[in-house]
Amino acid sequence: MNIDRNTLDKIAHLARLTFEEKDAEEMMKDMSRMVSFVEKLKEVNTEGVEPLTTMSHEVNALRDDVPAAPLEHERALRNAPQHDSDYFRVPKVLE
């Protein structure tokens, strides 16, 4: 599949990309090669292949969930940069 200028402009708009006019031709060639590669992958027989959720075979080492006494309110507030008598004070994020 060849990427034309209209498709390039639409993709650039959706991806919030900006580029100089002199680079447009090279970008169209690069994108066409990427799409061709993905189309080539469609030819691979994946019958019976389980989908991957991660590229690593590592297994999370989780600790046992052991019930314990909760952190006391005063102790939790002790190291807070800003707090009042009951709550953590944080900068306002939303207006």
C-alpha angles and dihedrals in degrees: 000000000000120000112223127202094263091053091046091052092048093049091046091051094048092046092043090237125156126196139165120261092242090062096050096090093050091047091052090052092048093048091047089054091050093051090047090053092052090048089052089054089058088068093063115104107237097171109147095005113133116227116252122237094183138009093227127083091203118123121217113254102221126184122232114269102242119180113238139168113285122250111269115248096238093047091051091053094043097087097034112120090223130015142142126215095293112011145047112253114222132175116269111262104178127045 
